[in-house]
Amino acid sequence: MSALKTVIVPINKAGYPFIAAFFVVALLLFTVSQPLGWIGLVLTAWCVYFFRDPDRVTPTKPGLVISPADGTVIMITEATPPPELGMGNQLFTRVSVFLNVFDVHVNRMPVDGTVRDLQYHPGKFLNASLDKASDDNERMSVRMELPDGRDIVCVQIAGLVARRIVWWVQPGQPLRAGQRYGLIRFGSRCDVYLPLGTAPLVCVGQKTIAGETVLADLNGAEAARDGEVR
C-alpha cells in the first residue's frame, strides 16, 4: 500500500474544475481529430499531475522555518517586506523559491504562528524568476506572528504563466508549520522573509520540498551554508 501511495497521490480539490474542463475539451477534440483528442488527453493527464497534493513529513523542532513551496532556491538577499503589510523599511533576509509548471503548487505554512495580516496586491505577470517580480507582480502576502512575538512573512507571487493565487487562511487564524494554506496556478514563486541575522540553511540552486525542507533555524547558531554543483 505504501508503494502505491508513492505513485497515486491525492489531488487537491481546487483542481477538479480544471481537470473536468480539460477532459471535456479532450472529448470534443476526438470528434474533430483522433490525434488532437490524444493531445487533449495528454494535457488532461498533465493537469491531474499539476494539482497533485501529496502528504509531507514536517520537522517539528521549535524555531525551524520550513519551505512553503516545492521548487528551486533562486535568490537569497536582504529586502524589505511588501509595503502593503505596513512593516516600514525594516530589512529581512529574503529566500525566494521558484516553482516551474511541473512542481507541486500547493503552498504550506513555513512556521507555527498566527496570521497577523493578509494582503492581496494586484500587479503584473512578469517572469517570476526576475528580482523585480517581488515588487511588480501580483501577490498575496501573509504576515505570521510567532509565539515569541517575532514576524515571518510569506509571499505567494504570480508568474509569467500563473494567473491565479488562491489562499485558504484569514487574519487571526492559528496555523502550524507544514499546514496547507494556498495554491498558485500555474508557475510561480514564493518568498520567505526571515528576521535579519537569521542564517539560511539552503543555497541558491538547491531544490526544496514544501513542508519538509528546512530553510532556517530561528533558534540555531549555524552559519549560512555554501553549496556547489556536483
N, C-alpha and C positions, 0 to 999 in steps of 0.2 A: 504493500500500500504506500509506503514512504517513497519508493522509487516512482510509483505512478504520480504522486504529488509533484515530483520534480518536472514532470512532463506536462501534466494537466494542472494549471494553476487557476485560481478564481479570476473572474472578470469583474471589474468594477461596474456597478450598475449605471454609472454615468455614460458608459459606452454602449448600452443596449440600443438606444435610438439610432446611433450611427451604424452599428453593426447591422441592424434591421434595414436601414436605408441602403447600405452597400449591397446587401443581399438582394433586395428588390431590384435595384439597378442591374445587378448581375443577371437576374432572371429576364429582365427586359432586353438586355443585350443579347441573350441567347435567341430571342425572337428575331433579332436582326442578323446576327452572325455568330456561329459557334465559337470561332477564335476570340471574338470580343466578349462573349459570355464567360469563357475561361479566364480571360484577363480580369473580368469583374469578380470572379470567384477568388482569384489570387489576391485582389485588393481587399476583398471581404475578409480573407484569412489574415491579411496584414492588419486590418482594423481590429480584429479579435486580439491579435498579438499585442497591438499598441495599448489596448485597455486592460491588459493583464494586471493583476493586483496580488502578487504573492505575499505570503506571510514573511515576516522578518524577525530575527532574534536580536533584540536591542540590548546592548550593555546597560546595566542599571546602576553602576557606580555613581554616587553623587558627584556633581561637578562636570560630568562629561557632556560635551556638545556633539551631537550625532548629525551626520549628513541628512539634510531634508530631501535629497534627490539622488537618484541614480545618474551617473554621468562622469564627466571629467573635470578636474580642477583646472581652470584656465587662467586664474588670476588670484594673487594674494597681495593686497595693498592696503594702505591706510585711506580711509574715506569717511565722510560724514553720512549719517543715515538719510533716507529720503526726507526732503523738507516738510512734506505733509504730516509727518509724525510730530513735528514741533520740538525736536530734540536739539535745536540750535546747531552750533558749529563744532560740537564735541566729536573728536576723531575716534573711530573704531578701526579694528582690523577686519577688513572685508575679505571673505573667502567666496569665490564665485565658482559655481558648478554649472557646466553647460550640458544640456540634455539634447541628444540627437533624436531623430524620429524612431529609432529602434530601442531607446531606453524606456524603462518603466516610468510613467509620468505621474503616478500618484505621489504626492508630496507628504512627508512626515515631519512631525514637530521635532526640532533639534534638542529641546531641553524640557525638563519638568518646570512648570510655572503657570502663570495666569495671564490671559490675554489682556494687556493693559490698553492697547489701542489697535485699531484695524482701519487702514485707509486705502481706498482704491484710487488710482491715478490713471486717467486715460492718457494715451500717448501714441507714439509711432510704433512701427513694427520693423525696426532695423534688425540686422543680424545680431542675435543675442550674444555672440562671442566678442562683439566690439565693446570697448570700455564705456563708450558713451551710452550704451544701451541701458546702463543703470540709471541714467538721468533722463533719457529721452523716451524710452519705451513704455508701453502700457504695463502697469504693475499693480500688485496687491502687497502692501507692507503690513507685517504683523509685529507689534512690539510686545515682547514677553517679559514679564517681571518674575524674576527668580525668587525662591523663598528667602534668600538673603538680601533682597532689595535691588540687586543688580539687574541690568537690562540686556537682553539679547534681541536683535532684530533679524527677522527672516523675510525675504522679499521674493515673491514669485514674479518673474519678468517674462512677458510675451516676446516671441522672436519673429524671425522672418516668415516662418510658416505658421506659428501659433497665433490664433486669433481669439482665444477664449481662455480666461483664467477663472477657475471655479474654486470656491472656498466653502468650508463647512463649519466655520467657527464664528463666535461672536465675542465682543468685549465682555470681560468679566468671567469668561469660561476657563476653568482649570483644565490643563492638558498635561499629558505625560510624554516624555521623550519617546519617539518612535510611533506615536499615535498619528493616524492618517488625518490630515486637515485640509487637503486641497488637491487640485489637479490642474495641469496646463495642457491644452491641446494646440499644436501637435509637435512642437520643437521649441525649446525654451531655455531658461536659465533660473537658477536660484542663488541669491546672495545671502550669506550669513554674516552679520556684523557682531564681532566679538569685542569685549572690553579691551581697550588699548593696553598692550603689555601682555596679553594672552598669547602664548606661542602656539601657532597652528601645528598640528601633528600630521598634516598632509603636505604634499609637494605639488607644485604645478605639473600637470601632465598625469597625475595619479587618478585612477578610476575610483569612484565612490559608489557605495550601495546605500540607498536610503534606509534609514532605520538601523543601520549596522556599523558603517564606517565612522570612527571617532575623528572628528575634526579638531578637537581641542579638549584640554582638561583645565577647567577654571580653577581647580584646587591644586594643580600639579606644578612642579618646578622644572620640568623638562624643557630644554631649549628647542627652538624651531628646528624642524628636520630638513635635511638636504636630501635630494634624490637624483638619480641618473638612470637613463635608459640602458637596460642590459639585455 
